[in-house]
Amino acid sequence: MYLKHGLYRFTLVAALFALTACSWLDGYSSAAHQQLLMLEQLHLQFISDAAAAPLDQRLLSYEDRQIRPLFSLALSDSDALRQSNLHVLEKNYLRLYRRVVPQERALTPFEAGILAQQTEKLYQQAINGEQQRSGR
């Protein structure tokens, strides 16, 4: 079931990025804004799935294969400030991935809640920064 849902999500993401992967200027970019929203959604979904016991390694690997290319794409189309923000978000994700997948241990509900809150705050800061850029 998750493959079907994930396929639709991935198709939507790919379409959004294909349509918006134009070069970004120093001003506000709706493409950058949409990428941040999509990355946030995927990151939070990964946290949620990492808290399910027993861990579904196949699902986590599938989600990882979705999120890493999106970070790479967003980083490649960004100016220095966006890249800095994206590197912070990516490091946060990679730290979570290394914490969960190799150890094959699900997050506790408490850990998942704290990580979700921290992740939401990080993305909200990046999204707010994007919205405050000139040109919007």
N, C-alpha and C positions, 0 to 999 in steps of 0.2 A: 504494500500500500504506500509506504513512504517513497518508493521509487517513482511512482506516478506523481505524487505531490511534489517531490524534489525535481522531477523532470520539468513540470510546469514552472516551478520557481526558477530553475536554471534557465529555461527558455525565456522567461520574462526578463531576467537579469541580463542575459546575453543581448536581447533586443534593445533594452534600455541603454546598455553600454555601446552597442553598435551605432545607435542613433545619436548618442551624446558624446562620443569619444573624440570630438573635435578638440583642437588645441584650446587650452584655457588661457584667459588673460588674467591680469592681476586683479581685476574686479570680480564681482560676484559671478558665480557660474552655477546655473541651475543643474548642469551635468554633475558638477562636484557635489552639490547638495544632494542630488538623487543617489549618487554613489555612496555617500556617507549614510544615508537612510537605509540603503540596501545592505551595506556592510554591517550596520548596527543590527538589523533584523537577523541576518545570518549568524552573527556573533552570539546574540542572545539565544537563538535557537540551539546553537552548539552547547551553550551553558546548560540549557534546559535538558537536552538529550544526554549530556555528560552527568547529569544528576539522577538519571534513571538506572536503577539496579535491576538486573545485571546490565552492564554496559553492552550496548550494541556496537561492537567495533566496526561492523560494516557500515552502519549509518554514520558514525563519527568520521570514518574515512571518506565516505561520500561527501559529507558536509565540508570536510577539510579540502577536498578536491574542488569544491565550489568557491570557497572563500579565499584561498591563496591566490588564484589567478585574478580575482577581483581586486585584491590589494595590489598586485603587480600592475594591473592595468591602471588603477587610480594613481599609483605612484609615477608611472611613466608619463601620464598626461598632466602632471601637476607642476606648479611653480614651487619655489623653495619653501614658502610658508606652509602650503598644503602638504608638501612632502614631509615636513617636520611633524605636522599633526598626524599624518597617516603612519609615520614610523612609530609614533607612540602607540597608536591604536593597534598596529600590527604586532608590536612587541608584547602588548597586553594579550592578544590572541595567542601568539606562539607560546608564551609562558603558560597559559591555560592548557594548550594542546599538550605540551611536554609534561604537564602535571597529571593529566588524565590518561592519555592514550598509552604511553609506554608502561605505565604502572598498572594499567587495567583495573583501576579502582574508581568507582563512581564518586562524584562529589556528594557530600552530605547536603541535606536541604539547607542547612545554615550556610555552608560554603557557597552553594549555588545562589542563595539569596544575596549574600554580600558581593559576590562576583558580578551578579546581574546589576546590582545598584552601582557599583564602581564603573562597570562598563557603560551603563546608561549615562552616567555623569561625564565620562570621557567623551562619548559621542556627542552629547549635548553641547559640551564646550566647543568641539570642532564644528558642529552645525551652527551654533550661535556665531562663531568666528566667521564662518562663510557668509552668513546672513548680514553681518556688519560690514562686509566689504563694499566698496563703492560700486556703483552700477546697478544697484538693486532698487 
